[in-house]
Amino acid sequence: MFRYFNMIRPSSVGIHLALACAMLLGTVSHISAQAIDILLKGGHVIDPKNKIDGKMDVAITGGKISQVAPSIPAGNAKKVVDVAGLYVTPGIIDMHTHLFWGTDSGSYLANAQDALPPDAFSFRAGVTTMVDCGSSGWRNFRQFKSQTIDRSETRVLAFINIIGGGMYGRYEEQDVADMNTLMTANMIKKLFPDLIVGIKSAHYWGDFTSVDKALEAGKMANVPVIVDFGEHHPPNSIEELFMKHFRPGDIFTHAYADGPKSRETLVDDNTGKVKPFVFEAQKKGVVFDVGHGGGAFAWRQAVPAIKQGLLPNVISSDLHTKSMNSGMKDMANLMSKFLNIGMSLQDVILRSTWNPAQVIHHPELGTLGVGSDADVAVFSVRKGNFGFVDTKRTRQKGTQKLEAELTIRAGKIVWDLNGLSMPDWDAKPAN
């Protein structure tokens, strides 16, 4: 399902020839001779879309990536940031969050205090794009847009809920009469096609009605559906969900959850093996999303699944008040978990940048391609003895930990942990 595309990169033959070729290929709309605004120098760039994995400099001009090359002269740069020994990646995309923060004391995640303001939790973890996962529906998406999306420096996109009122509460999420497929599809197609990336079905206690209503609207709007499939009594068959209901590109979130008894797991508790149809589903194009959250990630599911080859397509946090201070913490901590299970750093970055960009049909994101928005994360990989916690309050030991040193959103430095981009207070001014 996921494919890489090559980019034209400057070589020793000459920067201008490479950029001219890029213009002819449509990857750059305009090149000017203006000075570089920010030059990230000496870092190890990992850009899975463009198959870059090595020491490169990254130049930012006018809020866009203007060059990615082995050695870009610093003389024309307004600001040079030494990132030697660090990893430079596209800005992280957190595809499962809850950001419809508000003051309705009766609500769970729609205009509610269990949701969170994005800028307070994004940049410090290297995240530049967050996707709200169904907190709002067609009836209150415009309120969410005006309250959160329009006021955030973080790029905020959204899945909308098949329930018109969004995630107000478990009782309201059973209201089939509020599953209006036409209004849901029209909210996407006719009003906000650039902001709404898909449809959410969650927390339904019955059969496949909620899923099928979401899929009906998804077909009408030509967007994917993301499903939280817990809370059925008895549990519904995930094999039936994957093989008979889902289309390629539809998303199963909370992939490594362990119960409760109302949720069927991917790894068989008796054998410790991934159920064979799960691999078939992933091959078919079903997207497996982490959606860690406060109760939906267990080592006893994740570790055997990954060791048997069931890697997540997308790493995401399920950020809300019940997850931010528990096992999940933030995206950098979550990405570190997969690094310590045994996934490569390149795989972890892929599943946190370019993969989610494709899943939500925004291929302009998750890349450091020339001409793209300059959304950039710079990470250190700390070495030592660390512990990582799941939602069952059990620990996995680890020796590596990602830490966001610098985050750039649309060409602006929005997070600088150790002042890499700043002069020393007592430095003599340049002549």
C-alpha positions, 0 to 999 in steps of 0.5 A: 500500500505504501510506496516511496517516490524518489526526489531530485537531490542536489549533487556535486555537479551543481545545486542550480541544475538539480533545482532546475530539474526539480522545477521541470518535474513540478516539485518546485513552483518557484526558486529565488536567489534570496538568502536561506532563512534557516540552515540545519547543518551536519545532521543525519536526515531520515526522509523515508518518502525520498529515500534519504538516510544519511548526513545532509544539510537542510535549507529552509527559505520562505517557510519551505524546504529549499534544499537538501544536500550533503553540504550547503554553503553557510555563507548565504544563510541568515541562521545556521543551526549545528545539528551534528550528531542529531537526526533530522526528520519530517515533522511528526504526524500524530494521526490519533488525538483528541483536541476538541478542548472546551468547557462542557462538563457533561461531555467526554471529548466533544468540547470537553475538558478531557480533550487537550489544546494541541500546541501544548503537547505537539512541538515538544515531541517533534509533532507538527501535524495532529489529527483529531480522531472523531471528537466532533461530528457534522453537527459540531465540527464548525465549533471545533474548527473555530475553537481549535483548528483556527487558533492553533499553530500546530496543523490540525486535521480531523476525522469526524465521527459518524455520530453527529454530535461527536464523542459526547459520551458512550450513551450518545454513541449508540444513537443510530438516528444520529448516524447521518451518512449524507450530512457527514459526507457533505460536511467533508465533500462540500465544506471542508475537504482539506481539513476532514480526512476521514470518518470515525466509528467508536464505542458501539455496543451492538453489531456492525451498524456503526461501522457500516454507517461510517463506511457508507459515508466514507464511500460517498466522500471518498475518505477512509474510516477509522474504527475503535472496535471495543465494547461489544458484548460478546466481542464482534469478530475482527476477522469479519471486520477486516475481510468483509467490511473494511476496504483497503485503506480503512484503519483499525486503531488500538491495534495492540490493545489487550482486552477488555473481554469485549475486544478481540485481540490480534495476538491469541492469548492462548498461543501467543501467536498473531492470528493468521487472518491479521497478516492477510488483512494487512496485505489486503491494505487494512491499516493498523494504527497504534492509538496508544491512549490511556487503555489501549496498548499492552506489551503482551500484545505489541512485543510478540506481534512485532517480533512476528512481523506485524508492524504498525502501519501508523504510530499514534498517541490517542492523546487526551487527559487520561493518556498524557501523564500515564504510559503514553506520555508523548509521541517521542516517548511512544516512538521510543517504545518501538525503537526498544522493541526492535524496530529500526529508527528508519521504520519508526520515522516512516510510521510517524511521518510518510505512512500517516500522510498517505493514510490521510491522503495528504501526500504533501506532508511527512516529507522534506521534499524541496518545495514542501512546507518546512515542518521539521523535527530534530531528535537526539537518541539518548543512550542509557537505562530507561523504562517504558510503561504500557496501559496495564502498568507494566514496564519494558526496559530499554536502552534508547530514548528519542528526545525532540531537540528542535521543532520547526513548523512552516519555517518557524522554530517553535521548540528548542529544548537546549537553545541550539538555534540561539546565541549565548547571552554573553557572546560578542556580537559579530562585526 
